[in-house]
Amino acid sequence: MTLMEPEVPSRHEDGHHPWILSLDANGTPHRWISWQAACHYHARGMVAWSLGEREFHFLGGISRATGERSEITTQSIIAIKGRLLRPGALTQVPPLNNRELFRRDRHLCAYCGHRLPGSQLTRDHVAPVSQGGRDIWMNVVTACRPCNQRKSGRTPEQARMALLYAPYVPNKAEYLILCNRSILADQMDFLTRHIPRQSRLRLP
């Protein structure tokens, strides 16, 4: 299937097509999918409903019977028929990795408060692993390399380094925001409705 250029450009400035936000049939955020996967769901009649300000038009093959070329239009947010997430899916603990951790903490070192690029940041365990601390969202914060080295294998209290903010576990909607660097405005608006009021992602 090849892309037909729509009236509203569907590519970002970096030349890539944006991810489509998929939901379950009840409208619960599920995951990011490619435009190819979205076309697959449309072609199989599996899209229950869709919304979003952006539309994307794609051309497929030519029918031998009619001589006409197939066309699929998808929007930036689609709900998939028959897919129902388990109750509590929004509060399911997402996988922990540095990229999403740094974005959760807005690239701010939890000790000195400096905002730095990811290449200068590290994952710090508030309760050190050497003292029984676990590698989980509630025990990790973003730290610059000098602060992490200074803290070493000690707790903030032992190192006399106060935490500037507390760690927390992102819910599913927050995680979907964190893991997509090219999220569209309508997708962000939809996901923001599903994140806690105290989420740091609401900060300007």
Disulfide bonds with the S-S distance in Angstrom:
none
